[in-house]
Amino acid sequence: MSQRIIDRRYVGDILQRIYDSDIDFKLTLFSEGGYFYVAQGNRRIPLRGTTVEEAVTDLAGKLTQDFPESDFAVWWRGTFSSERNQAPL
């Protein structure tokens, strides 16, 4: 994973920002067999990682790529870009 993994204490904040964002996206995050997925209709989209921190980091990266102009993507890039070596938020 090229993105630095978020710290566990930020998982809730990041999920809340996704929820509050302008992205029209339904999120069902679940774990099965030690891996995390996002359910979208009948599809399961795998998230990289086996911890919730890795899965949420991957989800944030995917949303930033898919919705680059969204409020969430702007916030994510500004506070937690892979080039920065600092804590988010």
Gaussian input, Z-matrix of N, CA and C with variables (Angstrom, degrees):
# hf/3-21g

backbone

0 1
 N
 C     1     B1
 C     2     B2     1     A1
 N     3     B3     2     A2     1     D1
 C     4     B4     3     A3     2     D2
 C     5     B5     4     A4     3     D3
 N     6     B6     5     A5     4     D4
 C     7     B7     6     A6     5     D5
 C     8     B8     7     A7     6     D6
 N     9     B9     8     A8     7     D7
 C    10    B10     9     A9     8     D8
 C    11    B11    10    A10     9     D9
 N    12    B12    11    A11    10    D10
 C    13    B13    12    A12    11    D11
 C    14    B14    13    A13    12    D12
 N    15    B15    14    A14    13    D13
 C    16    B16    15    A15    14    D14
 C    17    B17    16    A16    15    D15
 N    18    B18    17    A17    16    D16
 C    19    B19    18    A18    17    D17
 C    20    B20    19    A19    18    D18
 N    21    B21    20    A20    19    D19
 C    22    B22    21    A21    20    D20
 C    23    B23    22    A22    21    D21
 N    24    B24    23    A23    22    D22
 C    25    B25    24    A24    23    D23
 C    26    B26    25    A25    24    D24
 N    27    B27    26    A26    25    D25
 C    28    B28    27    A27    26    D26
 C    29    B29    28    A28    27    D27
 N    30    B30    29    A29    28    D28
 C    31    B31    30    A30    29    D29
 C    32    B32    31    A31    30    D30
 N    33    B33    32    A32    31    D31
 C    34    B34    33    A33    32    D32
 C    35    B35    34    A34    33    D33
 N    36    B36    35    A35    34    D34
 C    37    B37    36    A36    35    D35
 C    38    B38    37    A37    36    D36
 N    39    B39    38    A38    37    D37
 C    40    B40    39    A39    38    D38
 C    41    B41    40    A40    39    D39
 N    42    B42    41    A41    40    D40
 C    43    B43    42    A42    41    D41
 C    44    B44    43    A43    42    D42
 N    45    B45    44    A44    43    D43
 C    46    B46    45    A45    44    D44
 C    47    B47    46    A46    45    D45
 N    48    B48    47    A47    46    D46
 C    49    B49    48    A48    47    D47
 C    50    B50    49    A49    48    D48
 N    51    B51    50    A50    49    D49
 C    52    B52    51    A51    50    D50
 C    53    B53    52    A52    51    D51
 N    54    B54    53    A53    52    D52
 C    55    B55    54    A54    53    D53
 C    56    B56    55    A55    54    D54
 N    57    B57    56    A56    55    D55
 C    58    B58    57    A57    56    D56
 C    59    B59    58    A58    57    D57
 N    60    B60    59    A59    58    D58
 C    61    B61    60    A60    59    D59
 C    62    B62    61    A61    60    D60
 N    63    B63    62    A62    61    D61
 C    64    B64    63    A63    62    D62
 C    65    B65    64    A64    63    D63
 N    66    B66    65    A65    64    D64
 C    67    B67    66    A66    65    D65
 C    68    B68    67    A67    66    D66
 N    69    B69    68    A68    67    D67
 C    70    B70    69    A69    68    D68
 C    71    B71    70    A70    69    D69
 N    72    B72    71    A71    70    D70
 C    73    B73    72    A72    71    D71
 C    74    B74    73    A73    72    D72
 N    75    B75    74    A74    73    D73
 C    76    B76    75    A75    74    D74
 C    77    B77    76    A76    75    D75
 N    78    B78    77    A77    76    D76
 C    79    B79    78    A78    77    D77
 C    80    B80    79    A79    78    D78
 N    81    B81    80    A80    79    D79
 C    82    B82    81    A81    80    D80
 C    83    B83    82    A82    81    D81
 N    84    B84    83    A83    82    D82
 C    85    B85    84    A84    83    D83
 C    86    B86    85    A85    84    D84
 N    87    B87    86    A86    85    D85
 C    88    B88    87    A87    86    D86
 C    89    B89    88    A88    87    D87
 N    90    B90    89    A89    88    D88
 C    91    B91    90    A90    89    D89
 C    92    B92    91    A91    90    D90
 N    93    B93    92    A92    91    D91
 C    94    B94    93    A93    92    D92
 C    95    B95    94    A94    93    D93
 N    96    B96    95    A95    94    D94
 C    97    B97    96    A96    95    D95
 C    98    B98    97    A97    96    D96
 N    99    B99    98    A98    97    D97
 C   100   B100    99    A99    98    D98
 C   101   B101   100   A100    99    D99
 N   102   B102   101   A101   100   D100
 C   103   B103   102   A102   101   D101
 C   104   B104   103   A103   102   D102
 N   105   B105   104   A104   103   D103
 C   106   B106   105   A105   104   D104
 C   107   B107   106   A106   105   D105
 N   108   B108   107   A107   106   D106
 C   109   B109   108   A108   107   D107
 C   110   B110   109   A109   108   D108
 N   111   B111   110   A110   109   D109
 C   112   B112   111   A111   110   D110
 C   113   B113   112   A112   111   D111
 N   114   B114   113   A113   112   D112
 C   115   B115   114   A114   113   D113
 C   116   B116   115   A115   114   D114
 N   117   B117   116   A116   115   D115
 C   118   B118   117   A117   116   D116
 C   119   B119   118   A118   117   D117
 N   120   B120   119   A119   118   D118
 C   121   B121   120   A120   119   D119
 C   122   B122   121   A121   120   D120
 N   123   B123   122   A122   121   D121
 C   124   B124   123   A123   122   D122
 C   125   B125   124   A124   123   D123
 N   126   B126   125   A125   124   D124
 C   127   B127   126   A126   125   D125
 C   128   B128   127   A127   126   D126
 N   129   B129   128   A128   127   D127
 C   130   B130   129   A129   128   D128
 C   131   B131   130   A130   129   D129
 N   132   B132   131   A131   130   D130
 C   133   B133   132   A132   131   D131
 C   134   B134   133   A133   132   D132
 N   135   B135   134   A134   133   D133
 C   136   B136   135   A135   134   D134
 C   137   B137   136   A136   135   D135
 N   138   B138   137   A137   136   D136
 C   139   B139   138   A138   137   D137
 C   140   B140   139   A139   138   D138
 N   141   B141   140   A140   139   D139
 C   142   B142   141   A141   140   D140
 C   143   B143   142   A142   141   D141
 N   144   B144   143   A143   142   D142
 C   145   B145   144   A144   143   D143
 C   146   B146   145   A145   144   D144
 N   147   B147   146   A146   145   D145
 C   148   B148   147   A147   146   D146
 C   149   B149   148   A148   147   D147
 N   150   B150   149   A149   148   D148
 C   151   B151   150   A150   149   D149
 C   152   B152   151   A151   150   D150
 N   153   B153   152   A152   151   D151
 C   154   B154   153   A153   152   D152
 C   155   B155   154   A154   153   D153
 N   156   B156   155   A155   154   D154
 C   157   B157   156   A156   155   D155
 C   158   B158   157   A157   156   D156
 N   159   B159   158   A158   157   D157
 C   160   B160   159   A159   158   D158
 C   161   B161   160   A160   159   D159
 N   162   B162   161   A161   160   D160
 C   163   B163   162   A162   161   D161
 C   164   B164   163   A163   162   D162
 N   165   B165   164   A164   163   D163
 C   166   B166   165   A165   164   D164
 C   167   B167   166   A166   165   D165
 N   168   B168   167   A167   166   D166
 C   169   B169   168   A168   167   D167
 C   170   B170   169   A169   168   D168
 N   171   B171   170   A170   169   D169
 C   172   B172   171   A171   170   D170
 C   173   B173   172   A172   171   D171
 N   174   B174   173   A173   172   D172
 C   175   B175   174   A174   173   D173
 C   176   B176   175   A175   174   D174
 N   177   B177   176   A176   175   D175
 C   178   B178   177   A177   176   D176
 C   179   B179   178   A178   177   D177
 N   180   B180   179   A179   178   D178
 C   181   B181   180   A180   179   D179
 C   182   B182   181   A181   180   D180
 N   183   B183   182   A182   181   D181
 C   184   B184   183   A183   182   D182
 C   185   B185   184   A184   183   D183
 N   186   B186   185   A185   184   D184
 C   187   B187   186   A186   185   D185
 C   188   B188   187   A187   186   D186
 N   189   B189   188   A188   187   D187
 C   190   B190   189   A189   188   D188
 C   191   B191   190   A190   189   D189
 N   192   B192   191   A191   190   D190
 C   193   B193   192   A192   191   D191
 C   194   B194   193   A193   192   D192
 N   195   B195   194   A194   193   D193
 C   196   B196   195   A195   194   D194
 C   197   B197   196   A196   195   D195
 N   198   B198   197   A197   196   D196
 C   199   B199   198   A198   197   D197
 C   200   B200   199   A199   198   D198
 N   201   B201   200   A200   199   D199
 C   202   B202   201   A201   200   D200
 C   203   B203   202   A202   201   D201
 N   204   B204   203   A203   202   D202
 C   205   B205   204   A204   203   D203
 C   206   B206   205   A205   204   D204
 N   207   B207   206   A206   205   D205
 C   208   B208   207   A207   206   D206
 C   209   B209   208   A208   207   D207
 N   210   B210   209   A209   208   D208
 C   211   B211   210   A210   209   D209
 C   212   B212   211   A211   210   D210
 N   213   B213   212   A212   211   D211
 C   214   B214   213   A213   212   D212
 C   215   B215   214   A214   213   D213
 N   216   B216   215   A215   214   D214
 C   217   B217   216   A216   215   D215
 C   218   B218   217   A217   216   D216
 N   219   B219   218   A218   217   D217
 C   220   B220   219   A219   218   D218
 C   221   B221   220   A220   219   D219
 N   222   B222   221   A221   220   D220
 C   223   B223   222   A222   221   D221
 C   224   B224   223   A223   222   D222
 N   225   B225   224   A224   223   D223
 C   226   B226   225   A225   224   D224
 C   227   B227   226   A226   225   D225
 N   228   B228   227   A227   226   D226
 C   229   B229   228   A228   227   D227
 C   230   B230   229   A229   228   D228
 N   231   B231   230   A230   229   D229
 C   232   B232   231   A231   230   D230
 C   233   B233   232   A232   231   D231
 N   234   B234   233   A233   232   D232
 C   235   B235   234   A234   233   D233
 C   236   B236   235   A235   234   D234
 N   237   B237   236   A236   235   D235
 C   238   B238   237   A237   236   D236
 C   239   B239   238   A238   237   D237
 N   240   B240   239   A239   238   D238
 C   241   B241   240   A240   239   D239
 C   242   B242   241   A241   240   D240
 N   243   B243   242   A242   241   D241
 C   244   B244   243   A243   242   D242
 C   245   B245   244   A244   243   D243
 N   246   B246   245   A245   244   D244
 C   247   B247   246   A246   245   D245
 C   248   B248   247   A247   246   D246
 N   249   B249   248   A248   247   D247
 C   250   B250   249   A249   248   D248
 C   251   B251   250   A250   249   D249
 N   252   B252   251   A251   250   D250
 C   253   B253   252   A252   251   D251
 C   254   B254   253   A253   252   D252
 N   255   B255   254   A254   253   D253
 C   256   B256   255   A255   254   D254
 C   257   B257   256   A256   255   D255
 N   258   B258   257   A257   256   D256
 C   259   B259   258   A258   257   D257
 C   260   B260   259   A259   258   D258
 N   261   B261   260   A260   259   D259
 C   262   B262   261   A261   260   D260
 C   263   B263   262   A262   261   D261
 N   264   B264   263   A263   262   D262
 C   265   B265   264   A264   263   D263
 C   266   B266   265   A265   264   D264

   B1=1.4533
   B2=1.5237
   B3=1.3074
   B4=1.4600
   B5=1.5351
   B6=1.3014
   B7=1.4624
   B8=1.5225
   B9=1.3279
   B10=1.4624
   B11=1.5245
   B12=1.3125
   B13=1.4645
   B14=1.5265
   B15=1.3285
   B16=1.4583
   B17=1.5261
   B18=1.2954
   B19=1.4519
   B20=1.5348
   B21=1.3136
   B22=1.4714
   B23=1.5345
   B24=1.3161
   B25=1.4698
   B26=1.5271
   B27=1.3477
   B28=1.4617
   B29=1.5288
   B30=1.3204
   B31=1.4668
   B32=1.5288
   B33=1.3194
   B34=1.4627
   B35=1.5160
   B36=1.3258
   B37=1.4629
   B38=1.5248
   B39=1.3155
   B40=1.4676
   B41=1.5232
   B42=1.3309
   B43=1.4656
   B44=1.5295
   B45=1.3322
   B46=1.4653
   B47=1.5216
   B48=1.3239
   B49=1.4694
   B50=1.5239
   B51=1.3342
   B52=1.4631
   B53=1.5211
   B54=1.3204
   B55=1.4662
   B56=1.5239
   B57=1.3225
   B58=1.4602
   B59=1.5265
   B60=1.3116
   B61=1.4653
   B62=1.5290
   B63=1.3175
   B64=1.4541
   B65=1.5312
   B66=1.3217
   B67=1.4651
   B68=1.5241
   B69=1.3364
   B70=1.4568
   B71=1.5239
   B72=1.3168
   B73=1.4492
   B74=1.5170
   B75=1.3179
   B76=1.4586
   B77=1.5248
   B78=1.3124
   B79=1.4575
   B80=1.5184
   B81=1.3070
   B82=1.4514
   B83=1.5153
   B84=1.3048
   B85=1.4604
   B86=1.5174
   B87=1.3270
   B88=1.4458
   B89=1.5225
   B90=1.3155
   B91=1.4551
   B92=1.5207
   B93=1.3117
   B94=1.4560
   B95=1.5224
   B96=1.2791
   B97=1.4570
   B98=1.5179
   B99=1.3371
   B100=1.4542
   B101=1.5197
   B102=1.3288
   B103=1.4603
   B104=1.5178
   B105=1.3433
   B106=1.4523
   B107=1.5262
   B108=1.3204
   B109=1.4610
   B110=1.5195
   B111=1.3210
   B112=1.4525
   B113=1.5195
   B114=1.3073
   B115=1.4578
   B116=1.5201
   B117=1.3158
   B118=1.4566
   B119=1.5149
   B120=1.3392
   B121=1.4569
   B122=1.5221
   B123=1.3095
   B124=1.4606
   B125=1.5192
   B126=1.3113
   B127=1.4693
   B128=1.5141
   B129=1.3053
   B130=1.4632
   B131=1.5180
   B132=1.3028
   B133=1.4596
   B134=1.5229
   B135=1.3301
   B136=1.4647
   B137=1.5241
   B138=1.3131
   B139=1.4562
   B140=1.5105
   B141=1.3124
   B142=1.4672
   B143=1.5169
   B144=1.3165
   B145=1.4539
   B146=1.5047
   B147=1.2980
   B148=1.4629
   B149=1.5220
   B150=1.3296
   B151=1.4646
   B152=1.5247
   B153=1.3151
   B154=1.4595
   B155=1.5327
   B156=1.3319
   B157=1.4657
   B158=1.5255
   B159=1.3203
   B160=1.4666
   B161=1.5239
   B162=1.3262
   B163=1.4646
   B164=1.5325
   B165=1.3214
   B166=1.4685
   B167=1.5310
   B168=1.3228
   B169=1.4622
   B170=1.5240
   B171=1.3371
   B172=1.4640
   B173=1.5223
   B174=1.3307
   B175=1.4621
   B176=1.5262
   B177=1.3214
   B178=1.4707
   B179=1.5252
   B180=1.3202
   B181=1.4627
   B182=1.5159
   B183=1.3357
   B184=1.4758
   B185=1.5292
   B186=1.3205
   B187=1.4655
   B188=1.5242
   B189=1.3149
   B190=1.4654
   B191=1.5208
   B192=1.3212
   B193=1.4663
   B194=1.5247
   B195=1.3358
   B196=1.4663
   B197=1.5277
   B198=1.3255
   B199=1.4652
   B200=1.5256
   B201=1.3362
   B202=1.4671
   B203=1.5247
   B204=1.3128
   B205=1.4643
   B206=1.5239
   B207=1.3165
   B208=1.4638
   B209=1.5267
   B210=1.3117
   B211=1.4702
   B212=1.5246
   B213=1.3343
   B214=1.4559
   B215=1.5243
   B216=1.3215
   B217=1.4745
   B218=1.5231
   B219=1.3209
   B220=1.4647
   B221=1.5274
   B222=1.3325
   B223=1.4625
   B224=1.5283
   B225=1.3331
   B226=1.4699
   B227=1.5263
   B228=1.3331
   B229=1.4675
   B230=1.5185
   B231=1.3192
   B232=1.4621
   B233=1.5119
   B234=1.3320
   B235=1.4583
   B236=1.5085
   B237=1.3277
   B238=1.4558
   B239=1.5205
   B240=1.2974
   B241=1.4661
   B242=1.5135
   B243=1.3157
   B244=1.4664
   B245=1.5241
   B246=1.3359
   B247=1.4592
   B248=1.5240
   B249=1.3256
   B250=1.4671
   B251=1.5096
   B252=1.2828
   B253=1.4570
   B254=1.5207
   B255=1.3379
   B256=1.4503
   B257=1.5202
   B258=1.2909
   B259=1.4508
   B260=1.5232
   B261=1.3359
   B262=1.4547
   B263=1.5136
   B264=1.3193
   B265=1.4587
   B266=1.4769
   A1=107.20
   A2=117.55
   A3=120.11
   A4=112.62
   A5=117.77
   A6=122.16
   A7=108.98
   A8=116.38
   A9=119.60
   A10=108.38
   A11=117.56
   A12=122.96
   A13=110.02
   A14=115.70
   A15=120.67
   A16=110.41
   A17=115.57
   A18=122.60
   A19=108.39
   A20=116.61
   A21=122.03
   A22=113.09
   A23=117.91
   A24=119.85
   A25=113.01
   A26=118.32
   A27=121.40
   A28=113.94
   A29=117.68
   A30=120.91
   A31=111.14
   A32=117.54
   A33=121.18
   A34=112.55
   A35=117.16
   A36=121.07
   A37=111.05
   A38=116.96
   A39=120.38
   A40=110.46
   A41=117.24
   A42=119.48
   A43=110.91
   A44=117.30
   A45=120.23
   A46=111.12
   A47=118.02
   A48=121.14
   A49=111.17
   A50=117.27
   A51=119.95
   A52=109.12
   A53=116.74
   A54=122.02
   A55=111.51
   A56=117.17
   A57=122.17
   A58=113.33
   A59=117.90
   A60=120.86
   A61=112.06
   A62=113.82
   A63=121.62
   A64=112.37
   A65=117.39
   A66=121.49
   A67=108.66
   A68=115.99
   A69=121.61
   A70=106.98
   A71=115.45
   A72=120.96
   A73=108.80
   A74=116.82
   A75=120.33
   A76=107.86
   A77=115.95
   A78=121.26
   A79=110.64
   A80=115.38
   A81=122.10
   A82=105.17
   A83=116.15
   A84=121.91
   A85=107.82
   A86=116.28
   A87=118.45
   A88=110.85
   A89=114.97
   A90=121.73
   A91=108.17
   A92=114.39
   A93=119.70
   A94=108.00
   A95=117.09
   A96=120.84
   A97=113.29
   A98=116.59
   A99=119.98
   A100=114.53
   A101=117.65
   A102=121.26
   A103=109.51
   A104=115.99
   A105=121.20
   A106=110.71
   A107=114.72
   A108=122.34
   A109=109.27
   A110=115.56
   A111=122.35
   A112=105.18
   A113=116.94
   A114=120.90
   A115=108.38
   A116=115.48
   A117=121.74
   A118=107.07
   A119=115.79
   A120=120.14
   A121=108.88
   A122=116.46
   A123=121.36
   A124=112.32
   A125=116.58
   A126=122.13
   A127=111.44
   A128=115.27
   A129=121.70
   A130=107.40
   A131=115.84
   A132=121.00
   A133=107.05
   A134=117.25
   A135=118.98
   A136=111.68
   A137=115.90
   A138=122.50
   A139=107.51
   A140=115.97
   A141=119.49
   A142=109.79
   A143=114.90
   A144=120.38
   A145=112.96
   A146=114.99
   A147=120.99
   A148=111.91
   A149=117.36
   A150=120.92
   A151=107.94
   A152=116.09
   A153=119.35
   A154=110.86
   A155=117.09
   A156=120.09
   A157=110.93
   A158=116.74
   A159=120.29
   A160=110.99
   A161=116.77
   A162=120.66
   A163=111.79
   A164=117.41
   A165=120.55
   A166=110.71
   A167=117.83
   A168=120.66
   A169=110.15
   A170=116.62
   A171=120.41
   A172=110.64
   A173=117.75
   A174=121.61
   A175=110.76
   A176=117.09
   A177=120.65
   A178=110.73
   A179=117.10
   A180=120.60
   A181=112.08
   A182=116.92
   A183=120.87
   A184=110.51
   A185=117.35
   A186=120.10
   A187=111.02
   A188=116.59
   A189=120.79
   A190=110.73
   A191=117.29
   A192=120.78
   A193=111.54
   A194=116.96
   A195=121.11
   A196=113.22
   A197=116.84
   A198=122.40
   A199=109.47
   A200=118.42
   A201=121.32
   A202=115.08
   A203=118.19
   A204=120.78
   A205=113.03
   A206=117.65
   A207=120.70
   A208=110.86
   A209=114.74
   A210=120.08
   A211=110.35
   A212=116.19
   A213=119.54
   A214=111.32
   A215=117.46
   A216=121.39
   A217=111.18
   A218=116.67
   A219=120.53
   A220=109.55
   A221=116.90
   A222=120.75
   A223=110.74
   A224=117.07
   A225=121.31
   A226=111.82
   A227=115.41
   A228=119.01
   A229=111.26
   A230=117.05
   A231=120.66
   A232=114.47
   A233=117.43
   A234=119.52
   A235=114.16
   A236=117.00
   A237=118.04
   A238=111.38
   A239=116.07
   A240=119.15
   A241=109.03
   A242=117.01
   A243=120.86
   A244=111.77
   A245=117.35
   A246=120.40
   A247=112.32
   A248=116.58
   A249=120.39
   A250=109.67
   A251=115.68
   A252=120.60
   A253=108.71
   A254=115.07
   A255=120.33
   A256=109.23
   A257=116.27
   A258=120.95
   A259=110.27
   A260=117.65
   A261=120.45
   A262=111.19
   A263=114.46
   A264=123.77
   A265=108.52
   D1=121.52
   D2=-176.82
   D3=-78.22
   D4=-25.77
   D5=178.55
   D6=-77.25
   D7=136.04
   D8=174.73
   D9=-63.78
   D10=135.06
   D11=-176.40
   D12=-73.43
   D13=136.27
   D14=179.24
   D15=-68.11
   D16=158.77
   D17=174.49
   D18=-80.00
   D19=146.95
   D20=-177.35
   D21=-54.27
   D22=-33.90
   D23=-176.12
   D24=-68.23
   D25=-12.19
   D26=-179.26
   D27=-100.25
   D28=-4.19
   D29=-176.87
   D30=-56.68
   D31=-50.17
   D32=-179.28
   D33=-62.05
   D34=-41.39
   D35=179.46
   D36=-63.08
   D37=-41.99
   D38=-179.05
   D39=-67.95
   D40=-43.99
   D41=177.17
   D42=-62.04
   D43=-37.98
   D44=177.34
   D45=-64.70
   D46=-40.97
   D47=178.10
   D48=-64.42
   D49=-37.36
   D50=175.66
   D51=-63.60
   D52=-45.34
   D53=179.59
   D54=-60.53
   D55=-42.01
   D56=-177.41
   D57=-80.45
   D58=-8.85
   D59=-172.30
   D60=-74.54
   D61=175.35
   D62=178.86
   D63=-87.30
   D64=9.01
   D65=-179.93
   D66=-79.18
   D67=128.60
   D68=176.34
   D69=-87.01
   D70=90.34
   D71=-169.57
   D72=-149.52
   D73=127.61
   D74=176.40
   D75=-97.23
   D76=126.65
   D77=-174.95
   D78=-113.28
   D79=119.90
   D80=168.44
   D81=-125.27
   D82=107.56
   D83=-177.44
   D84=-101.89
   D85=125.66
   D86=178.37
   D87=-142.66
   D88=161.75
   D89=-179.68
   D90=-117.74
   D91=137.01
   D92=178.36
   D93=-145.02
   D94=123.30
   D95=179.16
   D96=64.49
   D97=27.31
   D98=178.16
   D99=86.92
   D100=3.17
   D101=178.80
   D102=-121.60
   D103=154.00
   D104=-178.49
   D105=-103.45
   D106=146.18
   D107=179.83
   D108=-137.93
   D109=156.59
   D110=168.37
   D111=-110.58
   D112=129.68
   D113=177.74
   D114=-90.56
   D115=130.91
   D116=177.59
   D117=-136.51
   D118=100.11
   D119=-172.91
   D120=64.92
   D121=-128.61
   D122=177.93
   D123=-90.89
   D124=1.30
   D125=-177.63
   D126=-95.02
   D127=146.99
   D128=171.08
   D129=-114.15
   D130=123.05
   D131=178.41
   D132=-102.33
   D133=114.15
   D134=-178.54
   D135=-70.82
   D136=142.61
   D137=173.33
   D138=-107.10
   D139=140.03
   D140=179.26
   D141=-70.65
   D142=137.56
   D143=175.99
   D144=114.73
   D145=159.62
   D146=178.97
   D147=-118.90
   D148=4.39
   D149=173.68
   D150=-116.94
   D151=159.41
   D152=179.31
   D153=-63.37
   D154=-33.75
   D155=178.25
   D156=-63.04
   D157=-44.48
   D158=178.90
   D159=-65.82
   D160=-41.96
   D161=-178.76
   D162=-64.77
   D163=-43.94
   D164=-179.90
   D165=-68.74
   D166=-35.91
   D167=175.29
   D168=-61.99
   D169=-44.63
   D170=179.20
   D171=-65.24
   D172=-42.57
   D173=177.91
   D174=-58.93
   D175=-46.39
   D176=179.59
   D177=-61.21
   D178=-41.26
   D179=177.97
   D180=-63.55
   D181=-41.79
   D182=179.02
   D183=-65.19
   D184=-43.90
   D185=179.74
   D186=-64.41
   D187=-36.92
   D188=178.43
   D189=-65.50
   D190=-37.68
   D191=177.28
   D192=-71.73
   D193=-42.82
   D194=-176.54
   D195=-75.18
   D196=-29.17
   D197=-178.17
   D198=-130.16
   D199=65.07
   D200=-170.85
   D201=-64.19
   D202=-22.81
   D203=-179.43
   D204=-97.01
   D205=2.36
   D206=-178.13
   D207=-69.95
   D208=158.62
   D209=175.86
   D210=-58.28
   D211=-40.17
   D212=-179.82
   D213=-62.93
   D214=-46.11
   D215=-178.78
   D216=-61.69
   D217=-41.60
   D218=178.40
   D219=-62.69
   D220=-45.33
   D221=178.43
   D222=-62.66
   D223=-47.05
   D224=-177.69
   D225=-59.26
   D226=-47.65
   D227=179.85
   D228=-64.82
   D229=-37.14
   D230=-177.52
   D231=-74.87
   D232=-26.62
   D233=-175.68
   D234=-113.50
   D235=-16.77
   D236=-175.97
   D237=-149.30
   D238=54.98
   D239=177.52
   D240=-81.08
   D241=155.02
   D242=-178.58
   D243=-68.12
   D244=-18.21
   D245=178.74
   D246=-78.80
   D247=-22.89
   D248=-179.09
   D249=-82.94
   D250=149.31
   D251=176.77
   D252=-121.60
   D253=58.22
   D254=-178.82
   D255=-142.79
   D256=163.88
   D257=179.42
   D258=-71.45
   D259=144.17
   D260=177.65
   D261=-71.76
   D262=169.20
   D263=177.37
   D264=62.50

